[in-house]
């Protein structure tokens, strides 16, 4: 037991010594400390304050029927406005340009964003761009004398690596917490459209969102994003967006003003115990099942077929559907992904060449509207609506609640009977859709924003 304790402290002192962090106590004994690293890193982590106003009006007074019945003029009750503010964090990644990365949900709906630096200065920020699917936003400020963080390749992280979370929890001001990488590649949490989280036990609390997760050298490895808090407080399960994913999104937003994702034209699903038995696979077989291949898509050209079991991606065992979806989405056009698969229990290989997102010109191929991206529609013989043929996993349509087999009956209270009707109604809509669906014997509405 004593040997194990000595080994642990030796390892810790060795790790921080490599980062150049030893200090001495009053007796001259060397002690581990991350203070020197934080003195260098902290100025690059900023506090973000957002301010917004929203209109408040009694919904009854806004009802046209109520207004007509009581003969109330529309402007009889002036709308009230309520100011709101919130706090978050951000990371300076380019000191010369004043570029800051944070979470999209930190600045969502804000009328004004203020950046507070550790030296007491404050600046109004400008939004360069945002990607809600990954929960990344890029801001910039016009300031001099800034510090920046170096960005580490997050794929080199290992479970057990020491990390430090820096942010502005509960608006208290800059705070640091320490821990380790608890897990990598976390997905399926339903937090974002594309998930590949770093899990850490370094305490992350409200206000830490958008802040930095750094290694012992002070290099950025992730953007703190979310926690699991069943009791309402931190329980040691926090999540950060890997720096590689955040950097790719930020670079596209800076250079192009938007994010373009790769597209393969296939849908996959996890390999469950029941599916292993149905496909005659070994109980220990890992992988994902190809559930759909769109005609003339990159997946179709690669020779993939429905029912194929993809077991490895670029030489690494594949155990999660999110892994291949993320790999495709964050690949550039023309990138090659090498797949290993099983077809009728026979091993095969395929080269998947990623394209940009599928075209939006064909109503039957989906992507008629940004809020419905990932859904493919087809006509029905009854003429009572348009059917959802398929929904791509992780897409906005999937997160909105659409499933294959749904029947779209109306859009924004206007009847939809054909694909042309659907395309016409969607072309006149922008930020919100009111969709009436029939699912089995049930009829209900979905509001998409």
Residue pairs with C-beta under 8 A, 6 or more apart in sequence:
12 32
13 22
13 30
13 32
15 32
15 162
15 216
16 22
16 32
16 33
16 34
16 216
17 32
18 216
19 34
19 37
19 216
19 217
19 218
20 36
20 37
21 32
21 33
21 34
21 35
21 36
21 37
21 216
22 30
22 31
22 32
22 33
23 30
23 31
23 32
23 33
23 35
23 36
24 30
24 31
25 31
34 164
34 176
34 178
34 216
37 164
37 216
37 217
37 218
38 164
38 166
38 176
38 218
40 147
40 218
41 147
41 149
41 166
41 212
41 214
41 218
42 118
42 166
42 174
42 176
43 117
43 118
43 119
43 146
43 147
44 91
44 92
44 95
44 146
44 147
44 148
44 149
44 212
45 89
45 90
45 91
45 92
45 118
45 149
45 166
45 167
45 174
45 211
45 212
46 89
46 90
46 91
46 92
46 100
46 115
46 116
46 117
46 118
47 87
47 88
47 89
47 90
47 115
47 116
47 168
47 173
47 174
48 87
48 88
48 89
48 90
48 102
48 106
48 107
48 113
48 114
48 115
48 116
48 125
48 168
48 210
49 85
49 86
49 87
49 113
49 114
49 116
50 85
50 86
50 87
50 88
50 106
50 107
50 110
50 112
50 113
50 114
51 83
51 84
51 85
51 110
51 111
51 112
51 113
51 114
52 83
52 84
52 85
52 109
52 110
52 111
52 112
53 81
53 82
53 83
53 84
53 111
54 81
54 82
54 84
55 79
55 80
55 81
56 79
56 80
56 81
56 82
57 77
57 79
57 80
58 77
60 66
61 67
61 72
61 77
66 72
67 73
67 74
86 106
86 110
87 168
87 170
87 171
87 207
88 102
88 103
88 106
88 107
88 167
88 168
88 207
88 209
88 210
88 211
89 102
89 106
89 166
89 167
89 168
89 207
89 208
89 209
89 210
89 211
89 212
89 224
90 100
90 101
90 102
90 106
90 115
90 139
90 210
90 211
91 100
91 101
91 102
91 149
91 210
91 211
91 212
91 220
91 223
92 98
92 99
92 100
92 146
92 147
92 148
92 149
93 99
93 100
93 101
93 148
93 149
93 151
93 220
93 247
93 250
94 148
95 146
95 147
95 148
96 146
97 140
98 123
98 140
98 141
98 142
98 143
98 146
99 128
99 138
99 139
99 140
99 250
99 254
100 115
100 125
100 138
100 139
100 140
100 141
101 136
101 137
101 138
101 210
101 223
101 246
101 250
102 136
102 137
102 139
102 209
102 210
102 223
103 135
103 136
103 137
103 209
103 210
103 223
103 225
104 130
104 131
104 132
104 134
104 135
104 136
104 137
105 135
105 209
106 137
106 209
106 210
107 113
107 127
107 130
107 137
107 139
108 130
108 132
112 124
113 124
113 125
113 127
113 139
114 122
114 123
114 124
114 125
115 122
115 123
115 124
115 125
115 139
115 141
116 122
117 123
117 143
117 146
118 174
119 145
121 143
123 141
123 142
123 143
124 141
125 139
125 140
125 141
126 139
126 140
126 141
127 137
127 138
127 139
128 138
128 139
128 140
128 253
128 254
128 257
129 137
129 138
129 253
129 254
129 257
129 258
129 259
130 136
130 137
130 138
130 253
131 137
131 249
131 253
131 259
132 193
133 192
133 193
133 194
133 259
133 396
134 192
134 193
134 194
134 241
134 245
134 246
134 249
134 259
135 191
135 192
135 225
135 241
136 223
136 241
136 245
136 246
136 249
136 250
136 253
137 210
138 250
138 253
138 254
149 212
149 214
149 218
149 219
149 220
150 218
150 219
150 220
151 219
151 220
151 243
151 247
152 215
152 217
152 219
152 220
152 221
152 243
153 243
153 244
154 198
154 221
154 222
154 242
154 243
154 244
154 245
155 242
155 244
157 181
157 184
157 198
157 215
157 221
157 242
158 181
158 184
159 180
159 181
159 182
159 183
159 184
160 180
160 181
161 180
161 181
161 215
162 178
162 179
162 180
162 215
162 216
163 178
163 179
163 180
163 181
163 198
163 200
163 202
163 213
163 214
163 215
163 221
163 222
164 176
164 177
164 178
164 179
164 202
164 213
164 214
164 215
164 216
165 176
165 177
165 178
165 179
165 200
165 202
165 203
165 204
165 208
165 211
165 212
165 213
165 224
165 238
165 240
166 174
166 175
166 176
166 211
166 212
166 213
166 214
167 174
167 175
167 204
167 207
167 208
167 209
167 210
167 211
167 212
167 224
168 174
168 175
168 207
168 208
168 211
169 175
169 203
169 204
169 205
169 206
169 207
169 208
170 205
170 206
170 207
171 207
172 207
175 208
177 202
177 203
177 204
178 202
179 200
179 201
179 202
179 203
179 236
180 200
180 201
180 202
181 198
181 199
181 200
182 199
182 200
182 201
182 236
182 237
183 198
183 199
184 198
184 199
185 196
185 197
185 320
185 322
185 323
186 195
186 196
186 197
186 198
186 199
186 239
187 195
187 196
187 197
187 320
187 322
187 323
187 326
188 195
188 320
188 322
189 195
189 197
189 226
189 239
190 399
191 197
191 225
191 226
191 239
192 225
193 394
193 395
193 396
193 399
194 245
194 322
194 325
194 326
194 329
194 330
194 394
195 322
195 326
195 394
196 241
196 242
196 245
196 322
196 323
196 326
197 225
197 226
197 239
197 240
197 241
197 242
198 213
198 221
198 222
198 239
198 240
198 241
198 242
199 237
199 238
199 239
200 213
200 222
200 238
200 239
200 240
201 236
201 237
201 238
202 213
202 238
203 234
203 236
203 238
204 224
204 226
204 227
204 234
204 238
204 239
204 240
205 227
205 233
205 234
208 224
208 238
209 224
209 225
209 226
210 223
210 224
210 225
211 223
211 224
212 220
212 222
212 223
212 224
213 220
213 221
213 222
213 223
213 224
213 240
214 220
214 221
215 221
220 243
221 240
221 242
221 243
222 240
222 241
222 242
222 243
222 246
223 240
223 241
223 243
223 246
224 238
224 239
224 240
225 239
225 240
225 241
226 238
226 239
227 234
227 235
227 237
227 238
227 239
228 235
228 237
228 238
228 239
229 235
245 326
245 330
248 330
249 259
252 258
252 259
252 260
253 259
260 333
260 356
260 357
261 328
261 329
261 330
261 356
261 357
262 328
262 329
262 330
262 331
262 332
262 333
262 335
262 354
262 355
262 356
262 357
263 297
263 298
263 328
263 354
263 355
263 356
263 357
263 358
264 297
264 298
264 299
264 328
264 352
264 354
264 355
265 293
265 294
265 296
265 297
265 298
265 299
265 300
265 355
265 358
266 290
266 292
266 293
266 294
266 297
266 299
266 304
267 290
267 291
267 292
267 390
267 392
267 393
268 288
268 289
268 290
268 291
268 310
268 321
268 324
268 325
268 393
269 288
269 289
269 291
269 321
269 393
270 288
270 289
270 320
270 321
271 281
271 285
271 286
271 287
271 288
271 289
271 309
273 283
275 281
275 289
276 282
276 283
276 285
279 289
279 307
279 309
280 345
281 309
281 342
281 345
285 309
285 311
285 342
286 311
286 317
286 318
286 319
287 309
287 310
287 311
287 312
287 318
287 319
287 341
287 342
288 309
288 310
288 318
288 320
288 321
288 324
289 307
289 308
289 309
289 310
290 299
290 304
290 305
290 306
290 307
290 308
290 309
290 310
291 306
292 306
292 390
293 299
293 300
293 304
293 305
293 306
294 300
294 358
294 365
294 376
297 355
297 358
298 352
298 353
298 354
298 355
299 352
301 353
302 339
302 350
302 351
302 352
302 353
303 350
304 339
304 341
304 350
304 352
305 343
307 343
308 341
308 342
308 343
308 348
309 341
309 342
309 343
310 318
310 324
310 339
310 340
310 341
311 317
311 318
311 340
311 341
311 342
312 318
312 339
312 340
313 323
313 324
313 327
313 337
313 338
313 339
313 340
314 327
314 337
314 338
315 338
318 324
321 393
322 394
324 337
325 393
325 394
327 337
328 337
328 352
328 354
329 394
331 337
331 354
332 354
333 354
333 355
333 356
334 353
334 354
335 353
335 354
336 351
336 352
336 353
336 354
337 351
337 352
337 353
337 354
338 349
338 350
338 351
338 352
339 349
339 350
339 351
339 352
340 347
340 348
340 349
341 347
341 348
341 349
341 350
342 348
357 367
357 373
358 365
358 366
358 367
359 365
359 367
360 367
360 368
363 377
363 419
363 420
363 422
363 423
364 376
364 377
364 378
364 389
364 419
365 376
366 372
366 373
366 374
366 375
366 376
366 377
366 397
367 373
367 374
368 377
368 422
368 423
368 426
368 427
369 426
369 429
369 433
370 396
371 396
371 397
371 400
371 433
371 448
371 449
372 396
372 397
372 400
372 402
372 426
372 433
372 448
373 395
373 396
373 397
374 391
374 392
374 394
374 395
374 396
374 397
374 398
375 388
375 390
375 391
375 392
375 395
375 397
375 402
376 388
376 389
376 390
376 391
377 386
377 387
377 388
377 389
377 408
377 419
377 422
378 386
378 387
378 389
378 419
379 386
379 387
379 418
379 419
380 386
380 387
380 407
383 417
383 418
384 407
384 409
384 417
385 407
385 408
385 409
385 416
385 417
385 438
386 407
386 408
386 416
386 417
386 418
386 419
386 421
386 422
387 405
387 406
387 407
387 408
388 397
388 402
388 403
388 404
388 405
388 406
388 407
388 408
389 404
390 404
391 397
391 398
391 402
391 403
391 404
392 398
400 446
400 448
401 446
402 437
402 446
403 439
405 439
406 437
406 438
406 439
407 437
407 438
407 439
408 416
408 422
408 435
408 436
408 437
409 415
409 416
409 436
409 437
409 438
409 443
410 416
410 435
410 436
411 422
411 425
411 426
411 429
411 433
411 434
411 435
411 436
412 425
412 429
412 433
412 434
413 434
413 436
414 421
414 425
415 421
416 422
416 425
426 433
431 449
432 447
432 448
432 449
433 446
433 447
433 448
434 445
434 446
434 447
435 445
435 446
435 447
435 448
436 443
436 444
436 445
437 443
437 444
437 445
437 446
